[in-house]
Amino acid sequence: MPKTITFNELRRIKASLPEGSTHLIAEKLNLSVQTVRNYFGGSNYDFGIHMGVHIEPGPDGGIVVLDDPTILDMAIEILNKDKIKKED
């Protein structure tokens, strides 16, 4: 099911990920690291593919519609685990 998020929020999530998270997500989903980066707003399509990310102009960097939120869901899960780990 598609998910809508602002571009700036998508970038904030990507920027908050612990080091190595994009590699971990790419490995688990059998994708290139650049494809995961492109999902979060990158645009290097020579080394990665487009992952159904549609950006429309608007406030807060615009609106992003994600055809498949799997990468976003994995990123949020990593952030939640990292938060719990830091609280211990």
C-alpha positions as CSV (number, residue, x, y, z in Angstrom):
1,M,0.0,0.0,0.0
2,P,1.5,3.4,-0.9
3,K,2.6,5.7,1.9
4,T,2.8,9.5,1.8
5,I,5.5,11.5,3.7
6,T,7.2,14.9,3.3
7,F,10.5,15.0,1.5
8,N,12.2,16.6,4.4
9,E,10.9,14.0,6.8
10,L,12.2,11.2,4.5
11,R,15.6,12.9,4.5
12,R,15.6,13.4,8.3
13,I,14.9,9.7,8.7
14,K,17.8,8.8,6.3
15,A,20.1,11.3,8.1
16,S,19.2,9.8,11.5
17,L,20.1,6.2,10.6
18,P,23.2,4.7,12.3
19,E,26.2,4.2,10.1
20,G,25.9,1.2,7.8
21,S,22.1,1.1,7.9
22,T,21.7,1.7,4.1
23,H,24.1,-1.3,3.5
24,L,22.1,-3.4,5.9
25,I,18.8,-2.6,4.3
26,A,20.3,-3.2,0.8
27,E,21.7,-6.5,1.8
28,K,18.4,-7.7,3.4
29,L,16.4,-6.7,0.3
30,N,19.0,-7.8,-2.2
31,L,19.3,-4.3,-3.6
32,S,22.2,-2.1,-4.4
33,V,23.2,0.4,-1.7
34,Q,22.7,3.2,-4.3
35,T,19.1,2.0,-4.9
36,V,18.4,2.5,-1.2
37,R,20.1,5.9,-1.3
38,N,17.9,6.8,-4.3
39,Y,14.8,5.8,-2.3
40,F,15.8,8.4,0.3
41,G,16.1,11.2,-2.3
42,G,19.3,10.4,-4.1
43,S,19.4,10.5,-7.8
44,N,22.3,8.4,-9.0
45,Y,20.4,6.1,-11.4
46,D,23.7,4.9,-13.2
47,F,24.3,2.7,-10.1
48,G,20.9,2.3,-8.6
49,I,17.3,2.0,-9.8
50,H,14.2,4.1,-9.2
51,M,12.1,2.5,-6.4
52,G,8.6,4.0,-7.0
53,V,9.3,7.3,-5.2
54,H,7.1,10.1,-6.5
55,I,7.9,13.7,-5.4
56,E,5.5,16.6,-5.8
57,P,6.4,20.2,-5.0
58,G,5.0,21.6,-1.8
59,P,5.7,22.7,1.8
60,D,8.4,20.9,3.8
61,G,10.3,19.9,0.7
62,G,7.3,18.5,-1.1
63,I,5.2,15.5,-0.8
64,V,6.6,12.0,-1.5
65,V,4.4,9.0,-2.3
66,L,6.2,5.7,-1.8
67,D,4.7,2.9,-3.9
68,D,6.3,0.4,-1.5
69,P,7.2,1.5,2.1
70,T,9.3,-1.5,2.9
71,I,12.6,0.4,2.9
72,L,11.1,3.2,5.0
73,D,9.6,0.7,7.4
74,M,13.0,-1.0,7.8
75,A,14.7,2.3,8.4
76,I,12.1,3.2,11.1
77,E,12.6,-0.2,12.7
78,I,16.4,0.4,12.8
79,L,15.9,3.8,14.4
80,N,13.5,2.4,17.0
81,K,16.0,-0.4,17.9
82,D,18.9,2.2,18.0
83,K,16.8,4.4,20.4
84,I,16.1,1.5,22.7
85,K,19.7,0.5,22.6
86,K,20.8,4.0,23.6
87,E,18.3,4.1,26.4
88,D,19.7,1.0,28.1
